[in-house]
């Protein structure tokens, strides 16, 4: 689904964030692969940046691809907040 500003396909929602290690927990609603370029944007939080996915984990195990329904951990370049959205660019 394209978001209203045309960022790309929404693939996940931030459900938690660990500030000390800069890791976001993401509930996936689409598919994301290591190396993909994404935009993370918060409707009401002011979050808005782009980054490349360097790595993802499920239960502390490295994965190459995350699918709809997965809850993953991934390192992020900046602080994010709960309910921020991830769009595949």
Steps between C-alpha positions, in 0.01 A plus 500: 500500500642838400483754777332831435825682418629227266796382712467144377349179632440485874674189634494538879418688817734575791363333814794566735835678508809444714688830518832377646560254214297689233292193415140516384253214531290491184171324433522410132207558264701430185836358390838655577845373402847579627638780279158654427469879521218621725343820625387516862231758563280587794163655429501696828851445640719707267703194399601512133821349361631247249743216565625169361417181689836360615359212702190354660438241770223278628558360851868611483559305176616691191261482205528611137128562444200591717143423396149614584418398857863487623612707798863594437774701663710732288761766567384849399702812417289738710253491786157365409172483688219250539260505200755655261460334158762340276470542123698310238650755259 
